[in-house]
Amino acid sequence: MKNNIKTNLLKTIPYALTTALLFSGCGEKSECELPTRHVHKYIKQVEDDITIEKYILDEQLNIYGYIWQNEYIEVNKVDEMVYKLLRKNGLFEGSNNWEYLFNLMANQEDYLEFYYEYTTIEKYTTTDENGEEVEHQNEVVHKGWTKKPNYAHNTGKIRLYHHQFYGFKLIYENDKFKLESSPLVDDIRDVIAEYPYFDEFCVTKIYKEFKFAPAKLKYLTPNDFDVFESPDLENPNLEESFTRIKK
């Protein structure tokens, strides 16, 4: 299997065909007639200056926002198994899309939620067998989590939510490939060497709970806590090892 899809196998289809494809609509196929096994590069515009690129075993011009490109690489049968699995799970190579992944990390922010609990009395009436109205009342407990620090019924319990990231690697077992997810990490650079594949939103949330006097809640921010590590956003470079910094 070719581990680096940006190898010397990169080729280009004639310019005339490429120009014609620029005016083709969604759902159409390219006119590619290459006789060899190959996969084409596809690019999706995520933001004005950020894209995701991946190689897909297909000739559709538009696959859920990923646009067919004239660039391709030759593959073998084993490679095809890999690309089919990556496509099924919506994965791309992280090293080829580091700008997107770094931007994804930079856009996540820790936040606080506050636990509230209070009781209300609800009254209602029913009619008995004699046709007379009977009054009833029930205690109703209201509880949950809110982002409002000055909510009147906050109890002082706090959750600090933190974002972590994960990737995937390929495992070959019983004559087929499968995916294994990485440990959750604070910075994608911790796992990208061993787990090189990612989906578009490879983020999850964890939290820790604390207890404060309710009167202090409105003054707290995530920066008042020093319990989670953060990605090194001052260093935008892709490195296999680095030193993380605390907030």
N, C-alpha and C positions, 0 to 999 in steps of 0.2 A: 504494500500500500504506500502511496506517496504521502509522506507526512507534511510536506510543505507544498501547498497547492500553487504557490507562486514560484514554480520551478522554471527551468529552461523550456518546458513544454508549452509555454504560453505562445499562442499563435493568433493570427488576425485573419478574419474573413475579408474578402475584397471590399474596397470602399464603396463601390456602386450598390452592393447588397445592403451595406450598413445604412447608406443614405435613404434607400427605399424603405427600410424598416422604421425610420424615424416618423413616417407618416402612417404607420399601421395602427389599427385600433386595438383595444384591450380584447383579450380572448382569442386573438389570432396567433397563428404559429409563424415562426420564421421560415425562411426559404433555405435554411441550412441543409446541405446534402452531403456533408462530410461522411466518408465511408468508414472511418475509424470510430472506435468507442471514445466518447468524449463528454465532458460536462462544460457548460457555459457559465461565465460569470454573470451574476444578477446583482443589481444595485437598487437599493431603496433609499429615497431621500427622507431623512427623519426630521432634520431641521434645515435652516437655510444653508448652513455650512457643515452639516454632519450627515454622513451616509452610513449605511450598512451594506457590506458586500458579502456575497456567498456564492459558491458554485453549486449549481442544481442540474440534475440529470433530466433535462426537459428542453423543449423548443418553443414553449409558449412565450409570447412577447411580454406578458404581464402576469405574474403569479403573486396575487395578494399584495400588490404594490411594489414587488421586486421586478425591475425592468431588465429584460434580456439584453446582453451585451455581445459584441462580436468576438470578444476574447474567450478562449477556451483552453482546456488542457486535455490531453489524451489519458484515458484510464483503462484499467483491465477489469475483469469480472469481480475481483475482490474489492477493488475501489468502488465499483457500482454498488455493492452491498453497503459500503460505508456511507456513500452519498444518499442512498435511499433512506437509511436510518437517520441521518442528520436532517434530511428534509422532513421526514415524518414527525420529528420532534422540534422542528423549527429552530435548529441550531446553526451557528456560524462560528468560524474560527476567531477567537478573541484577539490574537496578535495582529490579524489583518484589519481589526475594527477597534483598535485601542482608543481612538479618539471618542467613539461612541460610548465605550465602557467607562472611560474616565469621566465623561460628562454625566453618565448615569450616577456614578458615585457622588459627584459634586452636587447633584440636584437633590440628594436625600438629606433630610434634616431630622435630628432627634427632637422629640416633643414630649410634653407631659400630659397625662390625663389624671383626673381627680375623681375619687369615688364619693358618690352621694347616696344618702339613704334617709327617707322620711316616711311618715305614716299620715294618711288622711282618713277621715270618717266619711263614708258614703251612705246616704240615707235613701231608702226607697219604700214604697208601700205595695201591699198586696191586698187582695180581697178574700176574706174568709168564707166559710160555707154559709154563713148567715148574711152575706152581702155587705159586711162591714169592712172598712179599710183598716189594715193593720200596718203600723210603722215598724221598719227594721233599720238596722244600721250595721255596717261591716267596717272593719279596719282594713285598709288597703296599703300595702307596703310598696313604696316606689324606690328603686335602687338601680344603680348603673354607673357608667363612667362618662365624664364630660371633660371637655377641654377648657371649661370656664373656671379659673382659679378662685373667683369670688362668688361662686354659686352658693346660695344661702344654706343649702343642706349638705355641703361637702363635709366629709367625716375626718379629713386629715390623711387618709390613705392616698398615696401617689404611685403612679406607674411612670417610669421613664422608659420611653420606647426608643429603640435603636435599630438601625438598618444594617443588615449584613448581606453578603453576596455569596454566590456559589457558581461552580462550573461543572463540566462533565468530561469524562474521559471514556475511551472505547476499551471494552474488554472482549476478548475473543474466547468463547467457550462453546463446546459442543457444536463445532462447525458453523457458528454464527456469531455476529457481533451484538453486543448489548452495551448500554450506557450505565456508568456509575457516577453518582454525583459526588462532589467534593464536600469536605467539611465547610461549615459556614465560617466566613472570614470577614474581617473589617476592611480589608483592601484586596481587590481582585488579584493584585500582583503576588499575593501569597500563594495562589494556587494555579495561576495561568500556565506555568510550565508543565505541571503534571496533568492538569485538567484544562485542556486548551479550547473546549467548545462551550458556547454560551447561548442562551436565548435572549430575546429582546428585553425581558424584564426579569433578570436573574437576581431578584431582591426578595428578602424576607425580613420580618420584624421580630425582635426579641424584646423583653422588658425585664426590669427589676422593680420591686415594690419598696416603698419607704413610708414612714409615718411622721407627720409633722402636726404641730398645733394648727387648727384650721385658720387662725388669724394670720399665719405666716405664708399661707399658700399663694396669695396674690403677688408676693414678692419673689417667688422662685422662678428660675428659668433652667433649661437643660444645662447651661454652662455652670450652674452651681454644683453639679455633680461630676465626679471624677471616677466613674466606674467602668466606662466603655472606652475602647480605643477607636480612633478615627482614621480614615484613609489619609495618606500623605498628599494632600491637595496642593501643597506648595511645590511638589515635584511631579510634573505631568508626564515624565518619561516612563516608558515601559521597561521595568527591570525585573529580573527573576527573584532578586532578594533586595530588601531595603529595610530601613528602620522606620517603624511607624511612630507617630507622635500622639500624645494625649491632647484632648481639647484644651 
